[in-house]
């Protein structure tokens, strides 16, 4: 062989070897010893009434402004009938919680009525039945009511009637069968005859709701939550807990009991962002604290209510309750614990039972404040914790690290949380995908003796596009997956994590990205949703070490990984993220228990189109696929696609 050829061959072999070294890393997984248990709460949900997540979203009520309590009492309604044929009057009855009703005087015998537009229209389905109800009192004469579902061309697609109104306030109900599917239907009410009638709480619900509960939640949306098998449900937010000012803070006691008596208030996201104003955004509280607890129970999630700590949003008014006036706020938490867990002989436990749930809701965690910062928060938290820890040592009270992921405010709050012996600290980060990749090792050096971490709100924020869902790119989801391997690897410190926010109505959102997008009839799982699902449905029971050259895999060759065992199914579960635009092979070397089968299951989500996103009503661009791979021996080679998340489930010998 000529020297030239020899050198060429050597170069080729060496280059090949380097290439093999660079591509074929070996992840040594210790299957004999576990590092820490994975908390059952590890992967959970953050629900906030933002983006029309409650009214106009998961709460299946189709009538907007059903009780005429919006600032403009006829917002969402249009009057029908000949001009001067009668009168429409808004009466303020001084009833504390539901003061207004509508009085219709029709004394010429001509038809008069109203049309409700719903929440950017009403989504109705062919073959579905709709329950219509209203509170009414006939003051004079005799009027009959025609109730119609009308599509946007004016065609009637469902009809019924209500008659024989009496002179006392009563609830009247009827059922409408719908003959067509329409995303933007409306509800038309027409009164005929001569007389005067007063109406309130005009309502329309589909018959089929989540678990068939009358006047309940949208089944398709709750199903998406249930499919995540969430460890916890945080509610009701978010900034909504704080209110723009204290007056508009979330007060759970006003959200329980008879829906007719739940006092509607403005939603703080109504005018929060001038570029996304939603003047028709209010909180009817049809979805209130009882329903949140029930929802948590239904989907197997531990309830985590967050309550106000005597502070309004610090980004808005920073309104504070003086330190010596916090008692009612603390009492709210004590009463909530009684509502959730108390005996049915107690005041609040009895209300829970009267509402239909005598058994306790098994509340174990309560958040005190949402995104507060500064000494004003710490001073208040101290006062809360003194009472709460003493009265309820069985409950974990969660403190917050504020809105920032690091920096002076963050450090200050963490130091105070340690001093106050807070059991769990809520961290928030809405950052670029790049930040997520760089922070995949964020918790590796956290103090193991201090409070546990609740990554309570996080999402990678990618560039914005025209479509509502366009910020939920595959790039953002992949970056979250990389960071989540770091959450999992540190399960001895990170006890809980939730993507935020959860829902976005494509026609009425304020904040994006969101985990699930929906319109009036359909919904879309985002790439971020699938990443959450791949982690939460493969949570395992214990973390094990997974090391390359003695170190965790945090970005070497653009790879990230974590591993758990599932002692219930006797499996090793490995999550691997490849953020490079080329495929790569990773060798898994099992140190300890060996595979019990010659096959493993893989779930893979991959796309080289990092800008891809899923849209409501369109075929999915990004979705996981499942496959099987033959395995033999101690070493398993997994081929990781370019830009992918792969979850491998390997059956282990006992
Ligand atoms: O998730 C949206 C908002 O982000 C939450 O309400 C708040 O806590 C955070 O600032």
Boltz pocket constraint, residues with backbone or C-beta under 6 A from the ligand:
constraints:
  - pocket:
      binder: B
      contacts: [[A, 48], [A, 50], [A, 237], [A, 238], [A, 239], [A, 240], [A, 370], [A, 371], [A, 403], [A, 428], [A, 457], [A, 500], [A, 501], [A, 511]]
      max_distance: 6.0
